[in-house]
């Protein structure tokens, strides 16, 4: 018989922190003071914008909004799939609904950041999620720095994040 693989010691996720948009004027949300006591981080976001259209947002590590990122995205909606697309170096790209989508529709993504305290190599994030009418997306991000991650945030490229948008960070 093979041996069991244990993730995070006790086997569960532990909520490290969360922040939600409560005013509808926030352009970013973040969880700071992430302890270095876990192996991996799981990041859940629910996002909706206050302006019309498909909104582009990003995830940032340690408040870094520079060109330290490279990312690719694939996805699709209905019967149409898209190829991998390079989506820039500013930060990773979430796509989420704006104010012209039906009320209470948020895009939701779950991301995994592996080995976030290891300073021997650059950091990576893999995410999956989406929303009806926008599509389902997978994307991967490399943060071209070796720093320990102690803050994770989400941003919007236009307008603000709607009330109810959130970020939650868990350790495992």
C-alpha positions as CSV (number, residue, x, y, z in Angstrom):
1,X,0.0,0.0,0.0
2,X,1.1,3.5,-0.7
3,X,1.5,6.2,1.9
4,X,-0.9,9.1,2.3
5,X,0.1,12.6,1.3
6,X,-0.5,15.2,3.9
7,X,-0.8,18.9,3.0
8,X,-0.6,21.6,5.7
9,X,-0.1,19.3,8.6
10,X,-3.6,19.2,10.0
11,X,-5.1,18.7,6.5
12,X,-7.3,21.7,6.3
13,X,-7.2,25.3,5.1
14,X,-6.8,28.0,7.8
15,X,-8.2,31.5,7.0
16,X,-5.3,34.0,7.3
17,X,-7.3,37.1,6.4
18,X,-10.0,38.6,4.2
19,X,-11.2,42.0,3.0
20,X,-14.4,43.0,1.3
21,X,-15.6,46.0,-0.6
22,X,-18.1,47.7,1.6
23,X,-18.5,51.1,0.0
24,X,-18.2,50.3,-3.7
25,X,-15.4,52.9,-4.1
26,X,-12.5,50.6,-3.4
27,X,-10.1,50.1,-6.3
28,X,-8.1,47.4,-4.5
29,X,-8.5,44.9,-1.7
30,X,-5.7,43.1,0.1
31,X,-4.7,40.7,2.9
32,X,-1.4,41.7,4.6
33,X,0.8,40.3,7.4
34,X,0.6,36.8,5.9
35,X,2.6,34.6,8.3
36,X,5.4,32.4,7.0
37,X,4.1,29.3,8.8
38,X,2.4,27.6,5.9
39,X,3.7,25.8,2.7
40,X,1.1,27.1,0.3
41,X,-1.5,29.8,0.0
42,X,-5.0,29.5,-1.4
43,X,-6.6,32.8,-2.6
44,X,-10.4,33.0,-3.2
45,X,-11.8,36.1,-4.8
46,X,-15.3,37.2,-5.9
47,X,-15.2,40.3,-8.1
48,X,-17.7,42.7,-9.7
49,X,-17.0,46.2,-11.1
50,X,-18.9,49.4,-10.8
51,X,-18.6,50.4,-14.5
52,X,-20.1,48.7,-17.5
53,X,-18.5,45.9,-19.5
54,X,-16.0,43.2,-18.8
55,X,-13.5,44.5,-16.2
56,X,-9.9,43.5,-16.0
57,X,-8.3,43.1,-12.7
58,X,-5.0,41.9,-11.3
59,X,-3.5,40.2,-8.4
60,X,-0.5,41.7,-6.7
61,X,2.2,40.3,-4.4
62,X,3.6,42.5,-1.6
63,X,2.0,45.6,-3.2
64,X,4.1,45.2,-6.4
65,X,2.4,46.9,-9.4
66,X,5.5,46.9,-11.6
67,X,6.4,44.8,-14.6
68,X,7.6,42.0,-12.4
69,X,4.9,39.6,-13.7
70,X,4.4,37.4,-16.7
71,X,1.1,35.5,-17.2
72,X,-0.9,33.5,-19.7
73,X,-4.6,32.8,-19.8
74,X,-6.8,30.4,-21.6
75,X,-10.6,29.9,-21.4
76,X,-13.8,30.0,-23.2
77,X,-17.6,30.6,-23.1
78,X,-20.2,28.3,-24.4
79,X,-18.8,26.3,-27.3
80,X,-15.8,28.5,-28.0
81,X,-12.4,28.0,-26.5
82,X,-9.6,30.4,-26.6
83,X,-5.9,29.7,-27.0
84,X,-3.3,30.6,-24.5
85,X,-2.9,34.3,-24.5
86,X,0.0,36.3,-23.0
87,X,-1.8,38.8,-20.9
88,X,0.9,41.2,-19.9
89,X,3.5,42.0,-17.3
90,X,1.8,44.5,-15.0
91,X,0.1,41.7,-13.0
92,X,-2.1,38.8,-13.6
93,X,-5.5,39.3,-15.2
94,X,-8.9,38.4,-13.8
95,X,-11.9,39.1,-16.0
96,X,-15.0,40.0,-14.1
97,X,-18.5,41.5,-14.8
98,X,-19.3,45.2,-14.6
99,X,-22.5,47.0,-13.6
100,X,-24.4,46.2,-16.8
101,X,-24.5,42.4,-15.9
102,X,-27.4,41.1,-13.9
103,X,-27.5,42.0,-10.3
104,X,-25.5,39.8,-7.9
105,X,-23.3,38.2,-10.6
106,X,-19.7,38.0,-9.5
107,X,-16.8,36.2,-11.1
108,X,-15.2,33.8,-8.7
109,X,-11.6,32.5,-8.9
110,X,-9.5,30.2,-6.7
111,X,-5.8,30.5,-6.9
112,X,-2.9,28.4,-5.5
113,X,0.4,30.0,-4.6
114,X,2.9,27.3,-3.9
115,X,6.0,27.5,-1.7
116,X,5.4,31.2,-1.0
117,X,8.2,31.5,1.6
118,X,11.0,29.9,-0.4
119,X,13.5,32.6,-1.5
120,X,15.4,30.3,-3.8
121,X,13.1,30.8,-6.8
122,X,10.5,33.1,-8.3
123,X,6.9,32.7,-7.2
124,X,4.0,31.2,-9.2
125,X,0.2,31.3,-9.0
126,X,-2.3,29.1,-10.8
127,X,-5.9,30.2,-10.9
128,X,-9.2,28.9,-12.2
129,X,-12.7,30.4,-12.3
130,X,-15.0,32.7,-14.2
131,X,-18.7,33.5,-14.6
132,X,-21.6,32.8,-16.9
133,X,-21.6,35.3,-19.8
134,X,-17.9,36.0,-19.5
135,X,-16.4,32.6,-19.6
136,X,-14.3,30.1,-17.7
137,X,-10.6,30.9,-17.4
138,X,-7.4,29.3,-16.2
139,X,-4.3,31.4,-15.9
140,X,-0.8,31.1,-14.6
141,X,1.4,33.9,-13.3
142,X,5.0,34.1,-12.5
143,X,6.2,36.9,-10.2
144,X,9.8,37.4,-11.2
145,X,11.0,38.0,-7.6
146,X,12.2,35.6,-4.9
147,X,10.8,37.6,-1.9
148,X,8.7,35.9,0.7
149,X,5.0,36.8,0.0
150,X,3.5,38.6,2.9
151,X,0.7,40.5,1.2
152,X,-1.7,39.6,-1.6
153,X,-4.1,42.0,-3.3
154,X,-6.6,42.4,-6.1
155,X,-7.0,45.6,-8.2
156,X,-9.3,46.8,-11.0
157,X,-8.2,48.6,-14.1
158,X,-11.2,50.9,-14.3
159,X,-13.8,52.1,-11.9
160,X,-14.1,50.4,-8.5
161,X,-15.0,47.1,-7.0
162,X,-18.7,46.6,-6.3
163,X,-19.9,46.1,-2.7
164,X,-19.6,42.4,-2.0
165,X,-16.3,41.8,-3.9
166,X,-13.8,40.1,-1.6
167,X,-10.4,38.5,-1.3
168,X,-9.8,35.7,1.2
169,X,-6.4,34.1,1.8
170,X,-5.9,30.7,3.4
171,X,-2.8,28.8,4.4
172,X,-2.3,25.1,4.0
